[in-house]
Amino acid sequence: YNPETGIITFNSLPEKYFNNKESMNRRNSKVAGKPAFNTIDGNGYRVGELFRINLKAHIVAYVISYNQFPQSQLAFKDYDRANTRLENIIIKSSDQYRHKTM
């Protein structure tokens, strides 16, 4: 994860995550170093799959950056759910960011 750009890339995974070395080599040569969590869902969030679990990119970015899951909901300073730069991801307070005024 690059906090300045918000881009998450796939890392090479070690053999312990695979049934055999061939599977590891096939996966790593296919996706390692390429962008991850690049799909935009119907609600505007960047999403992806990790170990067959669907996740939102901003949560993954938070966990990578702070080594813990957020204790509260996350929000976006600029209201752009696809903007996963670390400076744009904030902890949502109870009354903050309920509705964007236009």
C-alpha positions as CSV (number, residue, x, y, z in Angstrom):
1,Y,0.0,0.0,0.0
2,N,1.3,3.4,-1.0
3,P,-0.3,5.9,1.4
4,E,0.5,8.9,-0.9
5,T,-1.3,7.4,-3.9
6,G,-3.8,5.1,-2.2
7,I,-2.8,2.3,-4.5
8,I,-2.6,-1.2,-3.0
9,T,-0.5,-3.8,-4.9
10,F,-0.4,-7.5,-4.7
11,N,2.8,-8.9,-3.0
12,S,4.4,-12.2,-3.8
13,L,3.1,-14.8,-1.4
14,P,5.3,-17.6,0.1
15,E,4.8,-21.2,-0.5
16,K,3.0,-21.8,2.8
17,Y,-0.2,-20.3,1.3
18,F,-0.3,-22.8,-1.5
19,N,-0.8,-26.5,-2.0
20,N,2.4,-26.6,-4.1
21,K,5.2,-24.6,-5.5
22,E,3.7,-24.6,-9.0
23,S,0.5,-22.9,-7.7
24,M,2.6,-20.3,-5.9
25,N,4.7,-19.5,-9.0
26,R,1.6,-19.3,-11.2
27,R,-0.2,-16.9,-8.8
28,N,2.8,-14.8,-8.1
29,S,3.8,-14.4,-11.8
30,K,0.2,-13.5,-12.6
31,V,-0.5,-10.8,-10.0
32,A,2.5,-9.8,-7.9
33,G,3.2,-6.1,-8.2
34,K,-0.1,-5.4,-9.9
35,P,-2.8,-3.2,-8.5
36,A,-5.3,-4.8,-6.1
37,F,-8.6,-3.6,-4.8
38,N,-9.2,-1.8,-8.1
39,T,-12.8,-2.6,-8.7
40,I,-15.4,0.2,-7.9
41,D,-18.6,-1.3,-6.4
42,G,-22.1,0.2,-6.8
43,N,-21.6,2.4,-3.8
44,G,-18.3,3.9,-5.1
45,Y,-15.9,2.0,-2.8
46,R,-12.8,0.3,-4.1
47,V,-13.1,-3.4,-3.3
48,G,-11.3,-6.6,-3.8
49,E,-10.9,-10.1,-2.5
50,L,-8.2,-11.5,-0.2
51,F,-8.1,-15.2,0.6
52,R,-11.7,-15.4,-0.8
53,I,-13.0,-12.6,1.6
54,N,-14.5,-9.5,0.0
55,L,-13.0,-6.4,1.5
56,K,-13.1,-2.6,1.0
57,A,-9.8,-1.0,0.1
58,H,-10.0,1.8,2.6
59,I,-10.2,-0.7,5.5
60,V,-7.3,-2.7,4.1
61,A,-5.3,0.5,3.8
62,Y,-6.1,1.4,7.4
63,V,-5.1,-2.0,8.7
64,I,-1.8,-2.0,6.7
65,S,-1.0,1.5,8.0
66,Y,-1.9,1.1,11.6
67,N,-1.6,-2.7,12.2
68,Q,-5.1,-2.8,13.6
69,F,-8.7,-2.8,12.5
70,P,-10.5,0.5,13.0
71,Q,-12.5,0.8,16.2
72,S,-15.1,3.0,14.5
73,Q,-16.4,3.5,11.0
74,L,-14.2,5.2,8.5
75,A,-15.1,8.1,6.3
76,F,-13.5,10.1,3.5
77,K,-12.5,13.8,4.0
78,D,-13.4,14.6,0.4
79,Y,-16.4,12.3,0.3
80,D,-14.8,10.3,-2.6
81,R,-15.0,6.6,-1.6
82,A,-12.5,5.6,-4.3
83,N,-9.9,8.0,-2.9
84,T,-8.0,5.6,-0.6
85,R,-5.0,7.9,0.1
86,L,-4.2,7.7,3.8
87,E,-4.7,11.4,4.4
88,N,-8.3,11.1,3.0
89,I,-9.3,8.2,5.3
90,I,-10.6,9.4,8.7
91,I,-12.4,8.0,11.7
92,K,-16.1,8.9,11.4
93,S,-17.6,10.6,14.5
94,S,-21.2,10.0,15.4
95,D,-22.5,13.2,13.8
96,Q,-19.8,13.8,11.3
97,Y,-20.3,13.2,7.6
98,R,-23.9,11.9,7.9
99,H,-25.0,13.7,4.7
100,K,-23.1,15.7,2.2
101,T,-24.6,19.1,1.8
102,M,-24.8,20.3,-1.8
